[in-house]
Amino acid sequence: MQSQSPLIRRLSLAALLFPLPAFAFQSDTTNILLLAIGLGGFCIFNLLLIGLFHFTGQYSSRGFAKAHMAISLFVAAAALAIALIYLQGVGAIMLNLGVVIVAVSLALLPMHLVNVDKSKPSWATASLLMAAVLLMLAAYTLTPIALFAIACAHVAALNAKHIAIKIAAHGIALWGYGYIGYWLYQFSQHI
């Protein structure tokens, strides 16, 4: 019997200790990545809404903070259900659970901000209306952003003291609903 050279032994040991990148993911990672990217995008826009609602004093109402938290937790729970349905291994569930944990922690943030917000500034409704318009314009590149524009428009309409701002906010909300409806109709035609 021939003995192996030390270089071959070291390379063989290194190959056992450090798996190749091809073994890092399972064969079907599309669902995992779509969930992580989708929930990650929701978290980014939810964080923007949390900041907007915080600086405009919306969290001075405990009920508003609870409603925002409930909607955000619903999205995180739906993502967790999808992650458990497409359970493909330890790596996949860890990636999905990590994103879900971040989403849940961001969803709980409005309840922490309730104690900070005391009053609504005078420019709050105008900034919510402007954010709704900007989000609707951004929705033309990525349609689900219109949901965040609709949320801003509804909050602006609830806080509006002038009828013109209330009408504008309802108009933006209708624009968002129409755009989402048209997108869903087009989406259903391609299924």
Buried (B, 14 or more C-beta within 10 A) or exposed (E): EEEEEEEEEEEEEEEEEEEEEEEEBEEEBEBBEEBBEBBEEBBEBBEBBBEBBBBBBBBBBEEBBEEBBEEBBEBBBEBBEBBEEBEBEEEBBEBBBEBBEBBBEBBEBBBEBBEEBEEBEEEBBBBBBBBBBEBBEBBEEEBEBBBBBBBBBBBBBBBBEEEEBBEBBBEBBEBBBEBBEEBEEEEEEEE
